[in-house]
């Protein structure tokens, strides 16, 4: 986030831009959580019941 802030010359008062960048960075950083891959216990179920586990 700091790199984007520097690169695009954002100001400290660009709240909407900084908030959007914060969300985008977190979605990229935790992409496996967003897609459902980090579900605890998914290996305890029969594979026939898992249509798409979610890990790309």
CHARMM internal coordinates of N, CA and C (Angstrom, degrees):
IC EDIT
DIST 1 N 1 CA 1.4401
DIST 1 CA 1 C 1.5282
ANGL 1 N 1 CA 1 C 110.04
DIST 1 C 2 N 1.3020
ANGL 1 CA 1 C 2 N 116.59
DIHE 1 N 1 CA 1 C 2 N -39.03
DIST 2 N 2 CA 1.4697
ANGL 1 C 2 N 2 CA 119.51
DIHE 1 CA 1 C 2 N 2 CA 179.95
DIST 2 CA 2 C 1.5216
ANGL 2 N 2 CA 2 C 111.36
DIHE 1 C 2 N 2 CA 2 C -65.65
DIST 2 C 3 N 1.3197
ANGL 2 CA 2 C 3 N 116.58
DIHE 2 N 2 CA 2 C 3 N -34.85
DIST 3 N 3 CA 1.4675
ANGL 2 C 3 N 3 CA 119.82
DIHE 2 CA 2 C 3 N 3 CA 179.01
DIST 3 CA 3 C 1.5220
ANGL 3 N 3 CA 3 C 110.52
DIHE 2 C 3 N 3 CA 3 C -65.38
DIST 3 C 4 N 1.3319
ANGL 3 CA 3 C 4 N 116.70
DIHE 3 N 3 CA 3 C 4 N -44.26
DIST 4 N 4 CA 1.4661
ANGL 3 C 4 N 4 CA 120.02
DIHE 3 CA 3 C 4 N 4 CA 177.83
DIST 4 CA 4 C 1.5238
ANGL 4 N 4 CA 4 C 110.97
DIHE 3 C 4 N 4 CA 4 C -64.30
DIST 4 C 5 N 1.3165
ANGL 4 CA 4 C 5 N 116.47
DIHE 4 N 4 CA 4 C 5 N -39.27
DIST 5 N 5 CA 1.4646
ANGL 4 C 5 N 5 CA 121.44
DIHE 4 CA 4 C 5 N 5 CA 178.20
DIST 5 CA 5 C 1.5293
ANGL 5 N 5 CA 5 C 109.81
DIHE 4 C 5 N 5 CA 5 C -59.03
DIST 5 C 6 N 1.3175
ANGL 5 CA 5 C 6 N 116.47
DIHE 5 N 5 CA 5 C 6 N -44.98
DIST 6 N 6 CA 1.4632
ANGL 5 C 6 N 6 CA 121.07
DIHE 5 CA 5 C 6 N 6 CA 179.21
DIST 6 CA 6 C 1.5207
ANGL 6 N 6 CA 6 C 110.92
DIHE 5 C 6 N 6 CA 6 C -68.73
DIST 6 C 7 N 1.3419
ANGL 6 CA 6 C 7 N 116.70
DIHE 6 N 6 CA 6 C 7 N -46.79
DIST 7 N 7 CA 1.4634
ANGL 6 C 7 N 7 CA 121.62
DIHE 6 CA 6 C 7 N 7 CA -173.94
DIST 7 CA 7 C 1.5280
ANGL 7 N 7 CA 7 C 111.78
DIHE 6 C 7 N 7 CA 7 C -62.02
DIST 7 C 8 N 1.3339
ANGL 7 CA 7 C 8 N 116.69
DIHE 7 N 7 CA 7 C 8 N -42.74
DIST 8 N 8 CA 1.4616
ANGL 7 C 8 N 8 CA 120.82
DIHE 7 CA 7 C 8 N 8 CA -176.14
DIST 8 CA 8 C 1.5224
ANGL 8 N 8 CA 8 C 113.53
DIHE 7 C 8 N 8 CA 8 C -93.12
DIST 8 C 9 N 1.3312
ANGL 8 CA 8 C 9 N 117.50
DIHE 8 N 8 CA 8 C 9 N 3.56
DIST 9 N 9 CA 1.4747
ANGL 8 C 9 N 9 CA 121.77
DIHE 8 CA 8 C 9 N 9 CA 177.89
DIST 9 CA 9 C 1.5246
ANGL 9 N 9 CA 9 C 112.96
DIHE 8 C 9 N 9 CA 9 C 56.39
DIST 9 C 10 N 1.3302
ANGL 9 CA 9 C 10 N 116.92
DIHE 9 N 9 CA 9 C 10 N 42.67
DIST 10 N 10 CA 1.4486
ANGL 9 C 10 N 10 CA 120.30
DIHE 9 CA 9 C 10 N 10 CA 177.86
DIST 10 CA 10 C 1.5141
ANGL 10 N 10 CA 10 C 110.37
DIHE 9 C 10 N 10 CA 10 C -72.30
DIST 10 C 11 N 1.3141
ANGL 10 CA 10 C 11 N 115.76
DIHE 10 N 10 CA 10 C 11 N 151.43
DIST 11 N 11 CA 1.4578
ANGL 10 C 11 N 11 CA 121.43
DIHE 10 CA 10 C 11 N 11 CA 177.25
DIST 11 CA 11 C 1.5235
ANGL 11 N 11 CA 11 C 110.07
DIHE 10 C 11 N 11 CA 11 C -94.07
DIST 11 C 12 N 1.3093
ANGL 11 CA 11 C 12 N 116.06
DIHE 11 N 11 CA 11 C 12 N 163.77
DIST 12 N 12 CA 1.4653
ANGL 11 C 12 N 12 CA 120.10
DIHE 11 CA 11 C 12 N 12 CA 177.74
DIST 12 CA 12 C 1.5258
ANGL 12 N 12 CA 12 C 112.02
DIHE 11 C 12 N 12 CA 12 C -66.99
DIST 12 C 13 N 1.3107
ANGL 12 CA 12 C 13 N 116.90
DIHE 12 N 12 CA 12 C 13 N -17.43
DIST 13 N 13 CA 1.4681
ANGL 12 C 13 N 13 CA 120.98
DIHE 12 CA 12 C 13 N 13 CA -179.44
DIST 13 CA 13 C 1.5227
ANGL 13 N 13 CA 13 C 112.82
DIHE 12 C 13 N 13 CA 13 C -97.27
DIST 13 C 14 N 1.3234
ANGL 13 CA 13 C 14 N 119.02
DIHE 13 N 13 CA 13 C 14 N 5.12
DIST 14 N 14 CA 1.4654
ANGL 13 C 14 N 14 CA 122.54
DIHE 13 CA 13 C 14 N 14 CA 176.44
DIST 14 CA 14 C 1.5221
ANGL 14 N 14 CA 14 C 109.20
DIHE 13 C 14 N 14 CA 14 C -82.54
DIST 14 C 15 N 1.3073
ANGL 14 CA 14 C 15 N 116.16
DIHE 14 N 14 CA 14 C 15 N 67.20
DIST 15 N 15 CA 1.4631
ANGL 14 C 15 N 15 CA 121.55
DIHE 14 CA 14 C 15 N 15 CA -171.50
DIST 15 CA 15 C 1.5273
ANGL 15 N 15 CA 15 C 113.53
DIHE 14 C 15 N 15 CA 15 C -63.10
DIST 15 C 16 N 1.3245
ANGL 15 CA 15 C 16 N 117.62
DIHE 15 N 15 CA 15 C 16 N -43.32
DIST 16 N 16 CA 1.4633
ANGL 15 C 16 N 16 CA 120.30
DIHE 15 CA 15 C 16 N 16 CA -178.97
DIST 16 CA 16 C 1.5256
ANGL 16 N 16 CA 16 C 111.32
DIHE 15 C 16 N 16 CA 16 C -65.18
DIST 16 C 17 N 1.3131
ANGL 16 CA 16 C 17 N 116.76
DIHE 16 N 16 CA 16 C 17 N -41.86
DIST 17 N 17 CA 1.4594
ANGL 16 C 17 N 17 CA 121.19
DIHE 16 CA 16 C 17 N 17 CA 179.40
DIST 17 CA 17 C 1.5225
ANGL 17 N 17 CA 17 C 110.92
DIHE 16 C 17 N 17 CA 17 C -65.60
DIST 17 C 18 N 1.3282
ANGL 17 CA 17 C 18 N 116.76
DIHE 17 N 17 CA 17 C 18 N -44.96
DIST 18 N 18 CA 1.4623
ANGL 17 C 18 N 18 CA 120.57
DIHE 17 CA 17 C 18 N 18 CA -179.84
DIST 18 CA 18 C 1.5275
ANGL 18 N 18 CA 18 C 111.39
DIHE 17 C 18 N 18 CA 18 C -66.17
DIST 18 C 19 N 1.3110
ANGL 18 CA 18 C 19 N 117.10
DIHE 18 N 18 CA 18 C 19 N -37.72
DIST 19 N 19 CA 1.4651
ANGL 18 C 19 N 19 CA 120.12
DIHE 18 CA 18 C 19 N 19 CA 178.13
DIST 19 CA 19 C 1.5269
ANGL 19 N 19 CA 19 C 110.80
DIHE 18 C 19 N 19 CA 19 C -66.85
DIST 19 C 20 N 1.3116
ANGL 19 CA 19 C 20 N 117.60
DIHE 19 N 19 CA 19 C 20 N -41.17
DIST 20 N 20 CA 1.4551
ANGL 19 C 20 N 20 CA 121.08
DIHE 19 CA 19 C 20 N 20 CA 177.04
DIST 20 CA 20 C 1.5156
ANGL 20 N 20 CA 20 C 111.78
DIHE 19 C 20 N 20 CA 20 C -63.60
DIST 20 C 21 N 1.3152
ANGL 20 CA 20 C 21 N 116.69
DIHE 20 N 20 CA 20 C 21 N -39.73
DIST 21 N 21 CA 1.4615
ANGL 20 C 21 N 21 CA 120.87
DIHE 20 CA 20 C 21 N 21 CA 177.35
DIST 21 CA 21 C 1.5268
ANGL 21 N 21 CA 21 C 111.00
DIHE 20 C 21 N 21 CA 21 C -65.76
DIST 21 C 22 N 1.3024
ANGL 21 CA 21 C 22 N 116.88
DIHE 21 N 21 CA 21 C 22 N -38.45
DIST 22 N 22 CA 1.4656
ANGL 21 C 22 N 22 CA 120.92
DIHE 21 CA 21 C 22 N 22 CA 178.47
DIST 22 CA 22 C 1.5327
ANGL 22 N 22 CA 22 C 110.59
DIHE 21 C 22 N 22 CA 22 C -61.84
DIST 22 C 23 N 1.3190
ANGL 22 CA 22 C 23 N 116.94
DIHE 22 N 22 CA 22 C 23 N -44.23
DIST 23 N 23 CA 1.4610
ANGL 22 C 23 N 23 CA 120.88
DIHE 22 CA 22 C 23 N 23 CA 178.76
DIST 23 CA 23 C 1.5266
ANGL 23 N 23 CA 23 C 110.55
DIHE 22 C 23 N 23 CA 23 C -65.78
DIST 23 C 24 N 1.3257
ANGL 23 CA 23 C 24 N 117.14
DIHE 23 N 23 CA 23 C 24 N -44.36
DIST 24 N 24 CA 1.4612
ANGL 23 C 24 N 24 CA 120.62
DIHE 23 CA 23 C 24 N 24 CA -179.55
DIST 24 CA 24 C 1.5257
ANGL 24 N 24 CA 24 C 111.44
DIHE 23 C 24 N 24 CA 24 C -62.37
DIST 24 C 25 N 1.3203
ANGL 24 CA 24 C 25 N 117.06
DIHE 24 N 24 CA 24 C 25 N -42.11
DIST 25 N 25 CA 1.4644
ANGL 24 C 25 N 25 CA 120.80
DIHE 24 CA 24 C 25 N 25 CA 179.64
DIST 25 CA 25 C 1.5205
ANGL 25 N 25 CA 25 C 110.59
DIHE 24 C 25 N 25 CA 25 C -63.86
DIST 25 C 26 N 1.3028
ANGL 25 CA 25 C 26 N 117.48
DIHE 25 N 25 CA 25 C 26 N -42.60
DIST 26 N 26 CA 1.4574
ANGL 25 C 26 N 26 CA 119.85
DIHE 25 CA 25 C 26 N 26 CA 179.81
DIST 26 CA 26 C 1.5248
ANGL 26 N 26 CA 26 C 112.02
DIHE 25 C 26 N 26 CA 26 C -67.57
DIST 26 C 27 N 1.3203
ANGL 26 CA 26 C 27 N 118.02
DIHE 26 N 26 CA 26 C 27 N -37.75
DIST 27 N 27 CA 1.4655
ANGL 26 C 27 N 27 CA 120.13
DIHE 26 CA 26 C 27 N 27 CA 177.74
DIST 27 CA 27 C 1.5287
ANGL 27 N 27 CA 27 C 111.17
DIHE 26 C 27 N 27 CA 27 C -65.73
DIST 27 C 28 N 1.3197
ANGL 27 CA 27 C 28 N 116.63
DIHE 27 N 27 CA 27 C 28 N -37.25
DIST 28 N 28 CA 1.4567
ANGL 27 C 28 N 28 CA 119.99
DIHE 27 CA 27 C 28 N 28 CA 178.22
DIST 28 CA 28 C 1.5293
ANGL 28 N 28 CA 28 C 110.46
DIHE 27 C 28 N 28 CA 28 C -71.39
DIST 28 C 29 N 1.3309
ANGL 28 CA 28 C 29 N 115.85
DIHE 28 N 28 CA 28 C 29 N -43.62
DIST 29 N 29 CA 1.4621
ANGL 28 C 29 N 29 CA 119.97
DIHE 28 CA 28 C 29 N 29 CA -177.10
DIST 29 CA 29 C 1.5258
ANGL 29 N 29 CA 29 C 111.91
DIHE 28 C 29 N 29 CA 29 C -65.81
DIST 29 C 30 N 1.3145
ANGL 29 CA 29 C 30 N 116.60
DIHE 29 N 29 CA 29 C 30 N -38.59
DIST 30 N 30 CA 1.4581
ANGL 29 C 30 N 30 CA 120.96
DIHE 29 CA 29 C 30 N 30 CA -177.42
DIST 30 CA 30 C 1.5225
ANGL 30 N 30 CA 30 C 111.53
DIHE 29 C 30 N 30 CA 30 C -109.66
DIST 30 C 31 N 1.3344
ANGL 30 CA 30 C 31 N 116.93
DIHE 30 N 30 CA 30 C 31 N 41.67
DIST 31 N 31 CA 1.4580
ANGL 30 C 31 N 31 CA 121.20
DIHE 30 CA 30 C 31 N 31 CA -176.24
DIST 31 CA 31 C 1.5217
ANGL 31 N 31 CA 31 C 112.12
DIHE 30 C 31 N 31 CA 31 C -60.77
DIST 31 C 32 N 1.3103
ANGL 31 CA 31 C 32 N 117.34
DIHE 31 N 31 CA 31 C 32 N -35.46
DIST 32 N 32 CA 1.4642
ANGL 31 C 32 N 32 CA 118.14
DIHE 31 CA 31 C 32 N 32 CA -179.16
DIST 32 CA 32 C 1.5267
ANGL 32 N 32 CA 32 C 111.10
DIHE 31 C 32 N 32 CA 32 C -69.01
DIST 32 C 33 N 1.3113
ANGL 32 CA 32 C 33 N 117.49
DIHE 32 N 32 CA 32 C 33 N -30.89
DIST 33 N 33 CA 1.4626
ANGL 32 C 33 N 33 CA 119.67
DIHE 32 CA 32 C 33 N 33 CA 175.61
DIST 33 CA 33 C 1.5294
ANGL 33 N 33 CA 33 C 110.92
DIHE 32 C 33 N 33 CA 33 C -71.27
DIST 33 C 34 N 1.3141
ANGL 33 CA 33 C 34 N 116.27
DIHE 33 N 33 CA 33 C 34 N -38.28
DIST 34 N 34 CA 1.4638
ANGL 33 C 34 N 34 CA 120.75
DIHE 33 CA 33 C 34 N 34 CA -179.13
DIST 34 CA 34 C 1.5233
ANGL 34 N 34 CA 34 C 110.68
DIHE 33 C 34 N 34 CA 34 C -65.28
DIST 34 C 35 N 1.3455
ANGL 34 CA 34 C 35 N 117.15
DIHE 34 N 34 CA 34 C 35 N -35.88
DIST 35 N 35 CA 1.4553
ANGL 34 C 35 N 35 CA 120.25
DIHE 34 CA 34 C 35 N 35 CA -178.32
DIST 35 CA 35 C 1.5220
ANGL 35 N 35 CA 35 C 112.39
DIHE 34 C 35 N 35 CA 35 C -85.37
DIST 35 C 36 N 1.3245
ANGL 35 CA 35 C 36 N 118.08
DIHE 35 N 35 CA 35 C 36 N -3.07
DIST 36 N 36 CA 1.4538
ANGL 35 C 36 N 36 CA 120.92
DIHE 35 CA 35 C 36 N 36 CA 175.68
DIST 36 CA 36 C 1.5110
ANGL 36 N 36 CA 36 C 115.08
DIHE 35 C 36 N 36 CA 36 C 89.66
DIST 36 C 37 N 1.3100
ANGL 36 CA 36 C 37 N 118.26
DIHE 36 N 36 CA 36 C 37 N 15.14
DIST 37 N 37 CA 1.4584
ANGL 36 C 37 N 37 CA 120.64
DIHE 36 CA 36 C 37 N 37 CA -176.10
DIST 37 CA 37 C 1.5194
ANGL 37 N 37 CA 37 C 112.83
DIHE 36 C 37 N 37 CA 37 C -78.81
DIST 37 C 38 N 1.2965
ANGL 37 CA 37 C 38 N 118.51
DIHE 37 N 37 CA 37 C 38 N -23.44
DIST 38 N 38 CA 1.4573
ANGL 37 C 38 N 38 CA 121.14
DIHE 37 CA 37 C 38 N 38 CA -175.92
DIST 38 CA 38 C 1.5250
ANGL 38 N 38 CA 38 C 111.68
DIHE 37 C 38 N 38 CA 38 C -96.87
DIST 38 C 39 N 1.3148
ANGL 38 CA 38 C 39 N 116.14
DIHE 38 N 38 CA 38 C 39 N 46.85
DIST 39 N 39 CA 1.4577
ANGL 38 C 39 N 39 CA 121.60
DIHE 38 CA 38 C 39 N 39 CA 178.80
DIST 39 CA 39 C 1.5224
ANGL 39 N 39 CA 39 C 107.70
DIHE 38 C 39 N 39 CA 39 C -88.61
DIST 39 C 40 N 1.3047
ANGL 39 CA 39 C 40 N 116.83
DIHE 39 N 39 CA 39 C 40 N 119.30
DIST 40 N 40 CA 1.4554
ANGL 39 C 40 N 40 CA 120.36
DIHE 39 CA 39 C 40 N 40 CA -179.08
DIST 40 CA 40 C 1.5242
ANGL 40 N 40 CA 40 C 110.01
DIHE 39 C 40 N 40 CA 40 C -68.51
DIST 40 C 41 N 1.3101
ANGL 40 CA 40 C 41 N 115.92
DIHE 40 N 40 CA 40 C 41 N 131.99
DIST 41 N 41 CA 1.4453
ANGL 40 C 41 N 41 CA 120.66
DIHE 40 CA 40 C 41 N 41 CA 175.85
DIST 41 CA 41 C 1.5075
ANGL 41 N 41 CA 41 C 115.87
DIHE 40 C 41 N 41 CA 41 C 86.32
DIST 41 C 42 N 1.3335
ANGL 41 CA 41 C 42 N 118.78
DIHE 41 N 41 CA 41 C 42 N 12.06
DIST 42 N 42 CA 1.4665
ANGL 41 C 42 N 42 CA 118.72
DIHE 41 CA 41 C 42 N 42 CA -178.65
DIST 42 CA 42 C 1.5212
ANGL 42 N 42 CA 42 C 111.50
DIHE 41 C 42 N 42 CA 42 C -66.30
DIST 42 C 43 N 1.3401
ANGL 42 CA 42 C 43 N 117.76
DIHE 42 N 42 CA 42 C 43 N -21.99
DIST 43 N 43 CA 1.4553
ANGL 42 C 43 N 43 CA 119.98
DIHE 42 CA 42 C 43 N 43 CA -179.00
DIST 43 CA 43 C 1.5345
ANGL 43 N 43 CA 43 C 112.92
DIHE 42 C 43 N 43 CA 43 C -82.13
DIST 43 C 44 N 1.3231
ANGL 43 CA 43 C 44 N 117.30
DIHE 43 N 43 CA 43 C 44 N -2.88
DIST 44 N 44 CA 1.4658
ANGL 43 C 44 N 44 CA 121.23
DIHE 43 CA 43 C 44 N 44 CA 178.76
DIST 44 CA 44 C 1.5232
ANGL 44 N 44 CA 44 C 112.90
DIHE 43 C 44 N 44 CA 44 C -87.88
DIST 44 C 45 N 1.3168
ANGL 44 CA 44 C 45 N 117.51
DIHE 44 N 44 CA 44 C 45 N -3.45
DIST 45 N 45 CA 1.4578
ANGL 44 C 45 N 45 CA 121.96
DIHE 44 CA 44 C 45 N 45 CA -178.10
DIST 45 CA 45 C 1.5277
ANGL 45 N 45 CA 45 C 109.80
DIHE 44 C 45 N 45 CA 45 C -105.18
DIST 45 C 46 N 1.3204
ANGL 45 CA 45 C 46 N 117.57
DIHE 45 N 45 CA 45 C 46 N 153.41
DIST 46 N 46 CA 1.4730
ANGL 45 C 46 N 46 CA 119.66
DIHE 45 CA 45 C 46 N 46 CA 176.51
DIST 46 CA 46 C 1.5302
ANGL 46 N 46 CA 46 C 110.48
DIHE 45 C 46 N 46 CA 46 C -63.52
DIST 46 C 47 N 1.3107
ANGL 46 CA 46 C 47 N 116.39
DIHE 46 N 46 CA 46 C 47 N 140.38
DIST 47 N 47 CA 1.4621
ANGL 46 C 47 N 47 CA 120.71
DIHE 46 CA 46 C 47 N 47 CA -177.72
DIST 47 CA 47 C 1.5218
ANGL 47 N 47 CA 47 C 112.84
DIHE 46 C 47 N 47 CA 47 C -62.64
DIST 47 C 48 N 1.3266
ANGL 47 CA 47 C 48 N 117.83
DIHE 47 N 47 CA 47 C 48 N -24.18
DIST 48 N 48 CA 1.4697
ANGL 47 C 48 N 48 CA 119.88
DIHE 47 CA 47 C 48 N 48 CA 179.13
DIST 48 CA 48 C 1.5328
ANGL 48 N 48 CA 48 C 111.27
DIHE 47 C 48 N 48 CA 48 C -67.68
DIST 48 C 49 N 1.3243
ANGL 48 CA 48 C 49 N 117.88
DIHE 48 N 48 CA 48 C 49 N -25.56
DIST 49 N 49 CA 1.4591
ANGL 48 C 49 N 49 CA 120.66
DIHE 48 CA 48 C 49 N 49 CA 179.46
DIST 49 CA 49 C 1.5232
ANGL 49 N 49 CA 49 C 113.00
DIHE 48 C 49 N 49 CA 49 C -82.60
DIST 49 C 50 N 1.3185
ANGL 49 CA 49 C 50 N 117.39
DIHE 49 N 49 CA 49 C 50 N -14.83
DIST 50 N 50 CA 1.4634
ANGL 49 C 50 N 50 CA 120.92
DIHE 49 CA 49 C 50 N 50 CA 179.94
DIST 50 CA 50 C 1.5225
ANGL 50 N 50 CA 50 C 108.87
DIHE 49 C 50 N 50 CA 50 C -91.36
DIST 50 C 51 N 1.3023
ANGL 50 CA 50 C 51 N 116.50
DIHE 50 N 50 CA 50 C 51 N 104.62
DIST 51 N 51 CA 1.4604
ANGL 50 C 51 N 51 CA 120.77
DIHE 50 CA 50 C 51 N 51 CA -178.93
DIST 51 CA 51 C 1.5194
ANGL 51 N 51 CA 51 C 109.23
DIHE 50 C 51 N 51 CA 51 C -73.50
DIST 51 C 52 N 1.3199
ANGL 51 CA 51 C 52 N 116.65
DIHE 51 N 51 CA 51 C 52 N -52.83
DIST 52 N 52 CA 1.4689
ANGL 51 C 52 N 52 CA 122.15
DIHE 51 CA 51 C 52 N 52 CA 179.31
DIST 52 CA 52 C 1.5278
ANGL 52 N 52 CA 52 C 107.31
DIHE 51 C 52 N 52 CA 52 C -147.00
DIST 52 C 53 N 1.3301
ANGL 52 CA 52 C 53 N 118.88
DIHE 52 N 52 CA 52 C 53 N 103.00
DIST 53 N 53 CA 1.4599
ANGL 52 C 53 N 53 CA 120.84
DIHE 52 CA 52 C 53 N 53 CA -177.37
DIST 53 CA 53 C 1.5262
ANGL 53 N 53 CA 53 C 113.99
DIHE 52 C 53 N 53 CA 53 C -59.85
DIST 53 C 54 N 1.3052
ANGL 53 CA 53 C 54 N 120.16
DIHE 53 N 53 CA 53 C 54 N -25.12
DIST 54 N 54 CA 1.4618
ANGL 53 C 54 N 54 CA 121.55
DIHE 53 CA 53 C 54 N 54 CA 172.87
DIST 54 CA 54 C 1.5024
ANGL 54 N 54 CA 54 C 115.37
DIHE 53 C 54 N 54 CA 54 C 103.25
DIST 54 C 55 N 1.3062
ANGL 54 CA 54 C 55 N 119.25
DIHE 54 N 54 CA 54 C 55 N -1.90
DIST 55 N 55 CA 1.4578
ANGL 54 C 55 N 55 CA 118.28
DIHE 54 CA 54 C 55 N 55 CA 178.13
DIST 55 CA 55 C 1.5180
ANGL 55 N 55 CA 55 C 109.30
DIHE 54 C 55 N 55 CA 55 C -93.32
DIST 55 C 56 N 1.3187
ANGL 55 CA 55 C 56 N 117.07
DIHE 55 N 55 CA 55 C 56 N 117.43
DIST 56 N 56 CA 1.4671
ANGL 55 C 56 N 56 CA 120.12
DIHE 55 CA 55 C 56 N 56 CA -174.71
DIST 56 CA 56 C 1.5070
ANGL 56 N 56 CA 56 C 113.65
DIHE 55 C 56 N 56 CA 56 C -67.08
END
COOR INIT
IC SEED 1 N 1 CA 1 C
IC BUILD
